[in-house]
Amino acid sequence: MMRPLALLVAGTFFMEILDATIIAPAAPHIAADLGVAPVTVNVAITAYVLTLAVLIPISGWLTERFGARRIFTMAIVIFTLASIGCAAAQDLTALVAARVLQGVGGAMMVPVGRLVVIRTTAKTGLVRAIAYLTWPALVAPLIAPALGGALSQYASWRWIFLINVPLGIVALVLARRLVPDVRADDAGRLDWRGFLLGALGIAALVVGLEGVAAPAPNWPVALTALATAVLALTLAVGYLLRVTRPLVDLRILRVHTYRVTALGGSVFRAVITAIPFLLPLFFQLGFGWSAAYAGLLVIALFAGNVGIKPLTTPLMRRFGMRPVMLASVLASAACLVGIAFLTAGTPLILLIMLLTLSGIFRSTGFTTYNTVAFADVPGERMTSANTLMSTLQELGAGLGVAIGALLVRLGTNLDLDAFRFAFVALAVLLAIPAIEAFLLPRAAGNVVAGRAS
């Protein structure tokens, strides 16, 4: 039962990743059609991920209250209908609104599906379950850059959203047969205060970052939003640590292996997620290449991601979690510096090799973080741990795109080469997960990696 269910969840993850990754190479065409600056299209990505981050904490409670099958199938319907809305958008506001609706569906789709897989899988089978969840999803970013570039250049960018429609229909049919009706005997009451404080803080943070990155920043609004974010998130953390049944259980961060993934892993995810957003813009706006050619080259990034996957588990078993994690972070930083020095005249083979290496270390980094995250989490706390982790991962991914756009804008304002400045700055940010990985206990994650019984 675990394999078909894991593959179904991976299929819905495929829809999400395809939808997020396919936009980047199409951004200049979307911008031209909607009459906005290319970098501004990042708000369509950020709005989607912001909605995910805000609503994912509720998905855990909804699952416990109404059952996984009902919530999962409803999420697929919402996501598919929202995809049609994205394709029909006539301006950036409508596109962002449809992306928010997609986020509503996404917040209840992959996190709920992943929770069901984790709760129905023994700890010794977590690596295999995560592999099932990861493999099909890796195909999406492999084909998305070329597909997004080709569709936007030779057909219409609107087709990049319509791809989800047949996938959603198939997923809906399978979900009704495969997803068990997992729920709690007593879900309790929804923690509305924790939800509202967290939602306000996250929303204000993203609004503030978007305001700072705008072509003509409204500084009073942006700084007010950032100050609101700091206040609301501080109040949220204090409240969630104080109540008996919080919306998300921050006490789980006391588990060291979980905390490394939740904090350092989120920074790693933010930086790495910014790369496929910035690369197509770098190639098109910086080098003057076409959307189709830029998207085709970005495939190398995800080819390395997929190609190393069969070796990731043996690497963890041979060397352990900490060495593989630390090497992935440091090598990713080196690749970012290398990308910053690319030019239109760089030999194609060197460019492809660099992007492939970046994809390899992206994959090994994500796999080690995802695997070690639940290594020491007790079974009875798995729901709250999964909810918090899903929220932090989506928030990290969304902030990564927003920060990438912000760094490009900052580089422009400083009269620097904007994209090269952004890539170097992202490499510097990887010092945070590098330090956390270095401080991880040497034997961390040995059981789930297969290095200890």
C-alpha positions as CSV (number, residue, x, y, z in Angstrom):
1,M,0.0,0.0,0.0
2,M,2.9,2.4,0.8
3,R,4.4,2.4,-2.7
4,P,1.2,3.3,-4.7
5,L,0.3,5.9,-2.0
6,A,3.8,7.4,-2.0
7,L,3.8,7.6,-5.8
8,L,0.4,9.3,-5.8
9,V,1.6,11.9,-3.3
10,A,4.7,12.3,-5.5
11,G,2.5,12.9,-8.5
12,T,0.7,15.8,-6.7
13,F,4.1,17.1,-5.7
14,F,5.0,16.9,-9.4
15,M,2.1,19.2,-10.1
16,E,3.3,21.7,-7.5
17,I,7.0,21.7,-8.6
18,L,6.1,21.9,-12.2
19,D,3.9,24.9,-11.6
20,A,6.5,26.7,-9.6
21,T,9.6,25.9,-11.8
22,I,8.0,26.4,-15.1
23,I,7.2,30.1,-14.5
24,A,10.8,31.3,-14.3
25,P,11.8,30.9,-18.0
26,A,8.4,32.3,-19.0
27,A,8.7,35.3,-16.7
28,P,9.8,37.8,-19.5
29,H,7.0,36.7,-21.7
30,I,4.4,36.9,-18.9
31,A,5.8,40.3,-18.0
32,A,5.5,41.6,-21.6
33,D,2.0,40.3,-21.9
34,L,0.8,41.7,-18.6
35,G,2.8,45.0,-18.9
36,V,5.1,44.6,-15.9
37,A,8.9,44.3,-15.3
38,P,10.2,40.7,-15.6
39,V,11.6,40.5,-12.0
40,T,8.2,41.7,-10.8
41,V,6.7,38.4,-11.9
42,N,8.3,36.9,-8.8
43,V,5.3,38.1,-6.9
44,A,3.2,35.4,-8.6
45,I,5.6,32.8,-7.2
46,T,5.9,34.4,-3.8
47,A,2.1,34.8,-3.4
48,Y,1.6,31.1,-4.0
49,V,4.3,30.0,-1.5
50,L,3.1,32.6,1.0
51,T,-0.3,31.1,0.9
52,L,1.2,27.6,1.4
53,A,3.2,28.7,4.4
54,V,0.2,30.5,6.0
55,L,-2.3,27.7,5.5
56,I,-0.2,24.5,5.9
57,P,-0.5,24.6,9.8
58,I,-4.3,24.4,9.4
59,S,-3.9,21.4,7.1
60,G,-2.7,19.2,9.9
61,W,-5.7,20.1,12.1
62,L,-8.1,19.6,9.1
63,T,-6.7,16.2,8.5
64,E,-7.1,15.1,12.1
65,R,-10.7,16.6,12.2
66,F,-12.2,15.6,8.8
67,G,-9.9,12.8,7.5
68,A,-7.0,12.7,5.1
69,R,-9.0,11.4,2.1
70,R,-11.6,14.2,2.1
71,I,-9.0,17.0,2.6
72,F,-6.6,15.5,0.0
73,T,-9.2,15.1,-2.7
74,M,-10.7,18.6,-2.1
75,A,-7.2,20.1,-2.3
76,I,-6.7,18.5,-5.8
77,V,-9.9,20.0,-7.0
78,I,-9.0,23.5,-5.8
79,F,-5.5,23.3,-7.2
80,T,-6.7,22.1,-10.6
81,L,-9.5,24.8,-10.9
82,A,-7.0,27.5,-9.8
83,S,-4.6,26.4,-12.6
84,I,-7.4,27.2,-15.1
85,G,-7.8,30.6,-13.4
86,C,-4.0,31.3,-13.8
87,A,-4.2,30.5,-17.5
88,A,-7.2,32.9,-17.9
89,A,-5.5,35.8,-16.1
90,Q,-5.5,39.1,-18.0
91,D,-3.3,41.1,-15.6
92,L,-0.8,40.5,-12.8
93,T,-3.4,41.1,-10.1
94,A,-5.6,38.3,-11.5
95,L,-2.7,36.0,-11.9
96,V,-1.6,36.6,-8.3
97,A,-5.2,36.0,-7.1
98,A,-5.3,32.7,-9.0
99,R,-1.9,31.7,-7.6
100,V,-3.2,32.4,-4.1
101,L,-6.1,30.0,-4.7
102,Q,-3.6,27.5,-6.0
103,G,-1.7,27.9,-2.7
104,V,-4.9,27.1,-0.8
105,G,-5.1,23.8,-2.7
106,G,-1.4,23.1,-2.4
107,A,-1.4,23.7,1.4
108,M,-3.8,20.8,1.8
109,M,-2.4,18.6,-0.9
110,V,1.2,17.6,-0.6
111,P,1.6,18.2,3.2
112,V,-1.5,16.0,3.9
113,G,-0.3,13.3,1.5
114,R,3.2,13.3,3.0
115,L,1.8,13.1,6.5
116,V,-0.3,10.0,5.6
117,V,2.8,8.3,4.0
118,I,5.0,9.2,7.1
119,R,2.4,8.0,9.6
120,T,1.9,4.7,7.8
121,T,5.6,3.9,7.3
122,A,8.0,2.4,9.9
123,K,11.1,4.5,10.7
124,T,13.3,1.8,9.0
125,G,11.3,2.4,5.8
126,L,11.5,6.2,5.8
127,V,14.4,6.4,3.4
128,R,12.6,4.3,0.9
129,A,9.4,6.2,1.4
130,I,11.1,9.5,0.9
131,A,12.8,8.1,-2.2
132,Y,9.3,7.3,-3.7
133,L,8.1,10.8,-2.8
134,T,11.2,12.4,-4.3
135,W,11.9,10.5,-7.5
136,P,8.8,11.4,-9.6
137,A,8.8,15.0,-8.3
138,L,12.4,15.4,-9.6
139,V,11.1,14.9,-13.1
140,A,9.1,18.1,-13.0
141,P,12.0,20.5,-12.6
142,L,14.0,18.5,-15.1
143,I,11.5,19.1,-17.9
144,A,9.9,22.4,-16.6
145,P,12.6,24.9,-17.7
146,A,12.7,23.7,-21.3
147,L,8.9,23.2,-21.4
148,G,8.2,26.7,-19.9
149,G,10.6,28.4,-22.3
150,A,9.3,26.6,-25.4
151,L,5.6,27.1,-24.6
152,S,6.1,30.8,-23.8
153,Q,8.2,31.4,-26.9
154,Y,6.4,29.3,-29.5
155,A,2.8,29.0,-28.1
156,S,1.6,30.9,-25.0
157,W,2.7,31.1,-21.4
158,R,-0.9,30.3,-20.5
159,W,-0.3,26.7,-21.5
160,I,2.1,26.2,-18.6
161,F,-0.8,26.2,-16.2
162,L,-3.2,24.1,-18.3
163,I,-0.8,21.2,-18.0
164,N,-2.1,20.6,-14.5
165,V,-5.7,19.9,-15.6
166,P,-5.3,16.3,-16.9
167,L,-2.8,15.6,-14.1
168,G,-5.3,16.8,-11.5
169,I,-8.1,14.7,-13.0
170,V,-6.0,11.5,-12.8
171,A,-4.8,12.3,-9.3
172,L,-8.4,12.8,-8.1
173,V,-9.5,9.4,-9.4
174,L,-6.5,7.6,-7.8
175,A,-6.9,9.6,-4.5
176,R,-10.4,8.3,-3.9
177,R,-9.0,4.7,-4.0
178,L,-5.6,4.9,-2.4
179,V,-5.7,7.5,0.4
180,P,-6.7,6.0,3.8
181,D,-9.1,8.0,5.9
182,V,-6.5,8.9,8.6
183,R,-7.8,11.1,11.3
184,A,-7.6,11.6,15.1
185,D,-10.2,10.5,17.6
186,D,-10.1,14.0,19.1
187,A,-8.7,16.8,16.9
188,G,-9.4,19.4,19.5
189,R,-10.2,23.0,18.7
190,L,-8.3,25.0,16.1
191,D,-5.8,27.4,17.6
192,W,-7.1,30.6,15.9
193,R,-4.9,33.0,17.9
194,G,-1.8,31.1,16.9
195,F,-2.9,31.0,13.3
196,L,-3.8,34.7,13.1
197,L,-0.5,35.8,14.7
198,G,1.5,33.5,12.4
199,A,-0.4,34.5,9.3
200,L,0.0,38.2,10.0
201,G,3.7,37.8,10.6
202,I,4.4,35.8,7.5
203,A,2.2,38.0,5.3
204,A,3.8,41.2,6.6
205,L,7.3,39.7,6.1
206,V,6.7,38.9,2.5
207,V,4.9,42.2,1.8
208,G,7.9,44.0,3.4
209,L,10.4,42.1,1.3
210,E,8.4,42.7,-1.9
211,G,8.1,46.4,-1.0
212,V,11.8,46.7,-0.6
213,A,12.4,44.9,-3.9
214,A,9.9,47.0,-5.8
215,P,11.2,49.2,-8.7
216,A,10.1,52.3,-6.7
217,P,10.1,51.2,-3.1
218,N,7.5,52.8,-0.8
219,W,9.8,52.8,2.2
220,P,7.2,53.8,4.9
221,V,4.9,50.9,3.9
222,A,7.8,48.4,3.5
223,L,9.4,49.3,6.8
224,T,6.1,49.2,8.6
225,A,5.4,45.8,7.1
226,L,8.7,44.5,8.3
227,A,8.3,45.9,11.8
228,T,4.8,44.3,11.9
229,A,6.3,41.0,10.9
230,V,8.9,41.1,13.7
231,L,6.3,42.0,16.3
232,A,3.7,39.5,15.1
233,L,6.2,36.6,14.8
234,T,7.7,37.4,18.2
235,L,4.3,37.3,19.8
236,A,3.4,34.1,17.8
237,V,6.5,32.3,19.1
238,G,5.8,33.3,22.7
239,Y,2.2,32.3,22.5
240,L,2.9,28.9,20.8
241,L,5.5,28.0,23.4
242,R,3.0,28.9,26.2
243,V,-0.2,27.1,25.3
244,T,-1.0,23.4,25.8
245,R,-2.3,22.6,22.3
246,P,-0.7,25.1,19.9
247,L,-1.3,25.3,16.2
248,V,2.3,24.2,15.6
249,D,4.4,22.7,18.3
250,L,7.6,24.7,18.4
251,R,8.8,22.5,21.3
252,I,9.7,19.9,18.7
253,L,12.7,22.2,17.8
254,R,14.4,20.8,21.0
255,V,15.2,17.7,18.9
256,H,18.6,18.6,17.5
257,T,18.4,16.7,14.2
258,Y,14.9,18.1,13.6
259,R,16.1,21.7,14.4
260,V,19.0,21.5,12.0
261,T,16.6,20.8,9.1
262,A,14.0,23.2,10.3
263,L,16.4,26.2,10.6
264,G,19.6,25.6,8.7
265,G,17.8,23.4,6.1
266,S,15.2,26.2,5.5
267,V,18.0,28.7,4.8
268,F,19.6,26.1,2.4
269,R,16.3,25.6,0.7
270,A,15.7,29.3,0.4
271,V,19.1,29.9,-1.3
272,I,18.9,26.8,-3.6
273,T,15.3,27.6,-4.6
274,A,16.3,31.1,-5.7
275,I,18.8,29.7,-8.3
276,P,16.3,28.2,-10.9
277,F,14.3,31.5,-10.6
278,L,17.3,33.7,-11.2
279,L,19.1,31.6,-13.9
280,P,16.6,32.0,-16.7
281,L,16.4,35.7,-16.1
282,F,20.2,35.9,-16.0
283,F,20.5,34.1,-19.3
284,Q,17.7,36.1,-21.0
285,L,18.3,39.6,-19.6
286,G,22.0,39.4,-19.0
287,F,23.1,37.3,-22.0
288,G,20.3,38.1,-24.5
289,W,19.4,34.4,-25.0
290,S,15.9,33.3,-25.9
291,A,13.5,31.8,-23.4
292,A,13.6,28.4,-25.0
293,Y,17.4,28.3,-25.0
294,A,17.7,29.6,-21.4
295,G,15.1,27.0,-20.3
296,L,17.0,24.2,-22.1
297,L,20.3,25.1,-20.4
298,V,18.6,25.1,-16.9
299,I,17.8,21.5,-17.5
300,A,21.4,20.7,-16.6
301,L,20.8,21.9,-13.1
302,F,18.0,19.4,-12.6
303,A,19.7,16.7,-14.6
304,G,22.4,16.6,-11.9
305,N,19.6,16.6,-9.3
306,V,18.1,13.4,-10.8
307,G,21.4,11.8,-11.9
308,I,22.9,11.6,-8.4
309,K,19.7,10.3,-6.7
310,P,20.6,6.6,-6.9
311,L,23.9,7.3,-5.2
312,T,22.5,9.5,-2.4
313,T,21.5,6.8,0.0
314,P,24.7,4.8,-0.5
315,L,26.6,8.1,0.2
316,M,24.8,8.6,3.4
317,R,25.3,5.0,4.5
318,R,29.0,5.2,3.6
319,F,30.0,8.6,5.1
320,G,27.1,9.5,7.4
321,M,24.6,12.3,7.4
322,R,26.8,15.1,8.7
323,P,29.7,14.8,6.1
324,V,27.3,14.6,3.2
325,M,25.2,17.5,4.4
326,L,28.2,19.8,5.1
327,A,29.9,18.9,1.8
328,S,26.6,19.6,-0.1
329,V,26.3,23.1,1.5
330,L,29.9,24.1,0.9
331,A,29.9,22.8,-2.6
332,S,26.6,24.6,-3.4
333,A,28.2,27.9,-2.2
334,A,31.2,27.3,-4.5
335,C,28.9,26.6,-7.5
336,L,27.0,29.9,-6.8
337,V,30.3,31.8,-7.0
338,G,31.1,30.0,-10.2
339,I,27.7,30.9,-11.7
340,A,28.4,34.6,-10.8
341,F,31.4,34.5,-13.1
342,L,29.6,33.0,-16.1
343,T,29.5,35.1,-19.3
344,A,27.8,34.8,-22.7
345,G,31.2,33.6,-24.0
346,T,31.7,30.8,-21.4
347,P,32.2,27.5,-23.2
348,L,29.0,25.6,-23.3
349,I,30.5,22.5,-21.8
350,L,31.8,24.4,-18.8
351,L,28.5,26.1,-18.2
352,I,26.6,22.7,-18.4
353,M,29.2,21.1,-16.0
354,L,28.8,23.8,-13.5
355,L,25.0,23.7,-13.5
356,T,25.1,19.9,-13.3
357,L,27.4,20.0,-10.3
358,S,25.1,22.6,-8.6
359,G,22.1,20.2,-9.2
360,I,24.1,17.3,-7.7
361,F,24.8,19.1,-4.5
362,R,21.2,20.5,-4.4
363,S,19.9,16.9,-4.5
364,T,22.3,15.5,-1.9
365,G,21.6,18.5,0.4
366,F,17.9,18.2,0.2
367,T,17.9,14.4,0.7
368,T,20.1,14.6,3.8
369,Y,18.0,17.3,5.3
370,N,14.7,15.6,4.5
371,T,16.0,12.2,5.8
372,V,17.5,13.4,9.1
373,A,14.5,15.7,9.9
374,F,12.3,12.9,11.4
375,A,15.1,10.6,12.5
376,D,14.6,11.3,16.2
377,V,11.0,12.5,16.3
378,P,8.7,10.2,18.4
379,G,5.8,8.7,16.5
380,E,3.1,10.5,18.5
381,R,4.6,13.9,17.6
382,M,4.9,13.2,13.9
383,T,1.8,15.2,12.9
384,S,3.0,18.4,14.6
385,A,6.5,17.8,13.4
386,N,5.4,17.3,9.8
387,T,3.1,20.4,9.9
388,L,5.9,22.7,11.2
389,M,8.4,21.3,8.8
390,S,6.1,21.7,5.8
391,T,5.4,25.3,6.8
392,L,9.1,26.2,7.2
393,Q,10.1,24.5,3.9
394,E,7.4,26.4,2.0
395,L,8.3,29.6,3.7
396,G,11.9,29.1,3.0
397,A,11.2,28.4,-0.7
398,G,9.0,31.5,-1.0
399,L,11.4,33.8,0.8
400,G,14.2,32.4,-1.4
401,V,12.5,33.7,-4.5
402,A,11.6,37.0,-2.8
403,I,15.2,37.4,-1.5
404,G,16.6,36.6,-4.9
405,A,14.5,39.3,-6.5
406,L,15.5,41.7,-3.7
407,L,19.2,41.0,-4.2
408,V,18.9,41.7,-7.9
409,R,17.2,45.0,-7.2
410,L,19.8,45.9,-4.5
411,G,22.6,45.1,-6.9
412,T,21.0,47.4,-9.5
413,N,20.6,50.2,-7.0
414,L,24.3,49.9,-6.0
415,D,25.3,50.1,-9.7
416,L,26.7,46.6,-9.6
417,D,26.1,43.7,-12.0
418,A,22.8,42.8,-10.4
419,F,22.7,39.1,-11.1
420,R,26.3,38.4,-10.2
421,F,25.9,40.3,-7.0
422,A,22.8,38.3,-6.2
423,F,24.6,34.9,-6.7
424,V,27.6,35.9,-4.6
425,A,25.3,37.2,-1.8
426,L,23.3,33.9,-1.9
427,A,26.6,32.0,-1.5
428,V,27.4,34.0,1.6
429,L,24.0,33.1,3.1
430,L,25.0,29.4,3.0
431,A,27.4,30.1,5.9
432,I,24.4,29.7,8.2
433,P,23.5,26.0,7.3
434,A,27.2,25.2,6.9
435,I,27.8,26.1,10.6
436,E,24.8,24.2,11.7
437,A,25.8,21.1,9.7
438,F,29.3,21.3,11.2
439,L,27.8,21.3,14.8
440,L,25.6,18.3,14.1
441,P,26.5,15.3,16.2
442,R,28.7,12.8,14.2
443,A,26.2,9.9,14.6
444,A,23.1,12.0,13.8
445,G,20.7,10.1,11.6
446,N,22.7,6.9,11.5
447,V,19.6,4.7,12.1
448,V,17.6,6.1,9.2
449,A,20.7,6.2,7.0
450,G,21.2,2.4,7.6
451,R,24.6,2.9,9.4
452,A,23.3,1.5,12.7
453,S,20.6,-0.9,13.8
